[in-house]
Amino acid sequence: MSQRSHIEVGGWAARHYDLMMDLLLVGRYQAFIERAIGRMDIRRGDAVLDLGSGTGRNICVMLKVLGPTGRIVGVDISQEMLKQAQQRCRAYPQVTFLNRRIEEPLPFHEEFDKAFISFTLHGFEDEDKERVIANAHRALKPGGMFWILDYNEFDLDRQWFPFRWAFRRFECELASEFLSLDLKRMLAGHGFGNFVTHPFLRGYVRLLGAEKLKEVLMSAKADRIKELEKQIEDLKSRWPAHSVPPTMLQQLEELEEELERELRKAEEDKTNAQADGSGGL
């Protein structure tokens, strides 16, 4: 984690994080987070990935909508916060936690309907923001939504002096840079689109929703199929029939097996896309 970031919380701050949030919003944090999560169109039975899940307070709000058939996975690097979250969610077997860095590869692939990150993305360097976004994209099902609750875009220098002073005094340098970041453009570069914005707290904060586009996913699958076909053709062209070295033969078989899987999956996606009217590969 960059030394310019303040998002990793430990010690006293981790133990009293919820209290600090309540004091910061003058006792209105619970109502604020309930309003924000209420805009995420979470449905009963959804699978939700909470990146930087903290003390689990947001998860408790989501559980009210998800019901017993939904599930949530919370990922956080702070063991102190995870202990609080596990204690808070101990009565809910559909909630699990993972002690991992969210900017490093995560073991999820197209299994979540929603991904959520709250006041965390601003604390990463841009290259790590890209990695977090890539993790969310990989974890979401096609058509799934990535919801980012964080600072909106605004000119800090034009704000009221006490606000400017407090922001620069208590927030990290990366947060100030985040205010001018074209986040939608960054998300679009990873295959997200159909953006939805809900402003909060006089527009200083926004809930930004980004859909994992099916068309981009299908295009990527098509590119992978072409790449596999070319690799197989190149390998076969190097040796006459029945004279391929054993190591190359194994590689060829693996490539052909992967190609078969990709073709089968592409055909399934095409059938599903035609059924819902979204087009084919």
C-alpha positions as a printed Julia matrix, in Angstrom:
281×3 Matrix{Float64}:
   0.0     0.0     0.0
   1.22    3.48   -0.9
   2.48    5.69    1.92
   0.19    8.38    0.51
  -2.87    6.35    1.55
  -4.81    6.36    4.83
  -7.35    3.65    4.06
  -5.67    0.8     5.96
  -7.03    1.12    9.49
  -5.7    -0.64   12.56
  -5.39   -0.29   16.33
  -7.63    2.22   18.09
  -9.07    3.54   14.82
 -10.15    0.04   13.73
 -11.76   -0.7    17.09
 -13.73    2.57   17.05
 -14.27    2.99   13.32
 -18.08    2.84   13.47
 -18.16    5.46   16.24
 -15.93    7.77   14.17
 -18.26    7.46   11.19
 -21.25    8.29   13.37
 -19.49   11.35   14.78
 -18.35   12.48   11.33
 -21.94   12.51   10.04
 -23.41   13.73   13.32
 -25.23   10.48   13.98
 -26.59   10.18   10.43
 -24.21    7.55    9.06
 -26.62    4.62    9.48
 -29.41    6.46    7.68
 -27.0     7.56    4.94
 -25.65    4.06    4.26
 -29.17    2.6     4.27
 -30.24    5.15    1.65
 -27.19    4.45   -0.5
 -27.5     0.66   -0.36
 -31.22    1.03   -1.03
 -30.29    2.46   -4.47
 -28.22   -0.59   -5.43
 -31.2    -2.66   -6.59
 -30.14   -5.62   -4.45
 -32.65   -8.45   -4.82
 -33.51  -11.46   -2.73
 -31.12  -14.28   -3.52
 -28.38  -12.07   -4.98
 -24.71  -12.84   -4.44
 -22.77   -9.74   -3.33
 -19.01   -9.15   -3.07
 -18.08   -6.42   -0.57
 -14.54   -5.16   -1.29
 -13.05   -3.55    1.79
 -15.9    -4.79    3.99
 -14.52   -3.29    7.21
 -16.56   -3.94   10.33
 -19.45   -5.53    8.42
 -21.87   -2.7     9.11
 -22.79   -2.31    5.44
 -23.26   -6.07    5.12
 -25.92   -6.01    7.83
 -27.88   -3.48    5.79
 -27.63   -5.64    2.65
 -28.78   -8.73    4.53
 -32.15   -7.11    5.19
 -32.82   -7.26    1.45
 -30.97  -10.43    0.43
 -32.89  -12.8     2.64
 -31.76  -16.33    3.55
 -31.14  -17.39   -0.06
 -28.64  -14.6    -0.81
 -24.97  -14.62    0.09
 -22.26  -12.07    0.78
 -18.48  -12.39    0.74
 -16.59   -9.63    2.54
 -12.92   -9.04    1.75
 -10.68   -6.91    3.96
  -7.01   -6.71    4.91
  -7.59   -5.6     8.53
  -7.81   -8.54   10.89
  -9.15   -6.26   13.65
 -12.03   -5.15   11.47
 -12.71   -8.67   10.25
 -13.04   -9.86   13.84
 -15.74   -7.24   14.42
 -17.47   -8.18   11.17
 -17.41  -11.89   11.98
 -18.86  -11.2    15.42
 -21.53   -8.93   13.96
 -22.54  -11.47   11.29
 -22.14  -14.65   13.32
 -25.86  -15.43   13.07
 -25.81  -15.39    9.26
 -24.3   -18.52    7.65
 -24.62  -16.99    4.18
 -21.92  -14.42    5.05
 -18.24  -15.34    4.71
 -15.07  -13.29    4.99
 -11.7   -13.36    3.34
  -8.58  -11.73    4.79
  -6.96  -10.5     1.56
  -5.81   -7.34   -0.16
  -8.46   -6.27   -2.65
  -5.91   -4.99   -5.17
  -4.3    -8.42   -5.43
  -5.82  -11.32   -7.44
  -8.96  -12.75   -5.84
 -10.33  -16.3    -6.3
 -13.66  -15.3    -7.87
 -14.9   -15.68  -11.44
 -18.35  -14.64  -12.67
 -20.2   -15.61   -9.5
 -21.59  -12.34   -8.09
 -24.6   -10.24   -9.07
 -23.28   -7.13   -7.32
 -19.88   -5.89   -6.17
 -19.64   -3.02   -3.7
 -16.82   -0.81   -2.44
 -17.38    1.99    0.05
 -14.97    4.9     0.7
 -11.98    2.76   -0.17
 -11.17    3.14   -3.86
  -9.99    6.75   -3.42
  -7.13    5.54   -1.2
  -5.32    3.55   -3.91
  -2.74    4.69   -6.42
  -4.19    4.65   -9.95
  -2.49    1.39  -10.93
  -3.99   -0.29   -7.87
  -7.41    1.21   -8.6
  -7.15   -0.53  -11.96
  -6.41   -3.84  -10.22
  -9.39   -3.45   -7.86
 -11.67   -2.69  -10.81
 -10.3    -5.7   -12.7
 -11.03   -7.91   -9.69
 -14.61   -6.65   -9.55
 -15.08   -7.23  -13.29
 -13.7   -10.77  -13.06
 -15.91  -11.6   -10.06
 -19.17  -10.3   -11.54
 -21.53  -12.26  -13.73
 -22.2   -10.76  -17.17
 -24.66   -7.93  -16.6
 -23.68   -7.65  -12.92
 -23.27   -4.24  -11.29
 -20.23   -2.72   -9.62
 -21.33   -0.09   -7.08
 -18.78    2.46   -5.86
 -19.72    4.7    -2.92
 -17.06    7.4    -2.65
 -16.26   11.05   -3.21
 -17.82   12.73   -6.22
 -15.86   14.79   -8.74
 -15.57   18.44   -7.64
 -13.04   21.29   -7.45
 -11.72   21.34   -3.9
 -10.12   24.77   -4.35
 -13.54   26.33   -4.95
 -15.1    24.94   -1.77
 -15.72   26.76    1.51
 -12.42   27.3     3.36
 -13.26   25.21    6.49
 -14.24   22.31    4.24
 -11.03   22.62    2.2
  -8.93   22.75    5.34
 -10.65   19.74    6.97
 -10.46   17.63    3.8
  -6.75   18.25    3.32
  -6.03   17.88    7.03
  -7.81   14.58    7.6
  -7.89   12.91    4.18
  -4.92   11.46    2.31
  -3.25   13.05   -0.71
  -4.77   10.37   -2.93
  -8.28   11.45   -1.92
  -7.62   14.97   -3.22
  -6.43   13.52   -6.53
  -9.51   11.27   -6.69
 -11.76   14.34   -6.9
 -10.53   15.07  -10.44
 -10.3    11.43  -11.62
 -12.4    10.42  -14.61
 -13.56    7.24  -12.92
 -16.11    6.35  -15.59
 -13.38    6.35  -18.22
 -11.24    4.06  -16.05
 -14.18    1.7   -15.56
 -15.01    1.71  -19.27
 -11.47    0.54  -19.99
 -12.26   -2.64  -18.06
 -15.51   -3.44  -19.85
 -18.01   -1.51  -17.69
 -20.71    0.8   -18.98
 -24.35    1.9   -18.59
 -23.35    4.1   -15.67
 -25.82    5.22  -13.01
 -25.08    8.02  -10.53
 -26.84    8.82   -7.25
 -25.49   11.93   -5.43
 -25.51   12.2    -1.64
 -24.46   14.75    1.0
 -25.0    17.81   -1.2
 -23.23   16.16   -4.11
 -19.89   15.68   -2.37
 -20.45   11.92   -2.36
 -21.89    9.71   -5.08
 -22.97    6.13   -5.53
 -21.71    5.2    -8.99
 -23.06    2.05  -10.62
 -21.29    0.39  -13.55
 -22.62   -2.63  -15.44
 -20.36   -5.44  -16.65
 -21.19   -5.31  -20.34
 -22.16   -8.59  -22.0
 -21.09   -7.36  -25.43
 -17.54   -6.68  -24.25
 -17.38  -10.08  -22.61
 -18.52  -11.82  -25.8
 -15.98   -9.88  -27.84
 -13.23  -10.96  -25.44
 -14.33  -14.59  -25.77
 -14.23  -14.31  -29.55
 -10.71  -12.88  -29.39
  -9.61  -15.74  -27.14
 -11.03  -18.33  -29.55
  -9.14  -16.76  -32.44
  -5.96  -16.71  -30.37
  -6.31  -20.4   -29.47
  -6.98  -21.37  -33.07
  -3.85  -19.54  -34.19
  -1.69  -21.15  -31.47
  -2.94  -24.61  -32.47
  -2.33  -23.9   -36.16
   1.2   -22.64  -35.44
   2.08  -25.73  -33.39
   0.75  -28.12  -36.01
   2.67  -26.38  -38.77
   6.03  -26.94  -37.04
   6.05  -30.77  -37.35
   4.76  -33.36  -39.83
   1.89  -35.54  -38.7
   2.75  -38.2   -36.07
   6.14  -36.58  -35.3
   5.17  -33.97  -32.7
   7.5   -34.11  -29.63
   5.76  -35.36  -26.44
   6.03  -32.0   -24.66
   4.54  -30.17  -27.63
   1.88  -32.85  -28.03
   0.75  -32.26  -24.45
   0.64  -28.5   -25.04
  -1.33  -29.04  -28.23
  -3.85  -31.26  -26.46
  -4.3   -28.69  -23.69
  -4.89  -25.92  -26.23
  -7.42  -28.04  -28.12
  -9.25  -28.85  -24.89
  -9.39  -25.16  -23.94
 -10.62  -24.27  -27.43
 -13.37  -26.87  -27.15
 -14.44  -25.43  -23.78
 -14.43  -21.86  -25.13
 -16.45  -22.83  -28.2
 -18.99  -24.67  -26.06
 -19.29  -21.74  -23.66
 -19.55  -19.26  -26.54
 -22.42  -21.27  -28.02
 -24.18  -21.27  -24.63
 -23.68  -17.5   -24.3
 -25.01  -16.97  -27.81
 -28.13  -19.0   -27.05
 -28.71  -17.11  -23.78
 -28.12  -13.74  -25.44
 -30.6   -14.52  -28.2
 -33.15  -15.58  -25.59
 -32.91  -12.25  -23.73
 -32.59  -10.17  -26.89
 -29.03   -8.91  -26.28
 -27.46  -10.28  -29.46
 -24.94  -12.97  -30.16
 -21.2   -13.48  -30.3
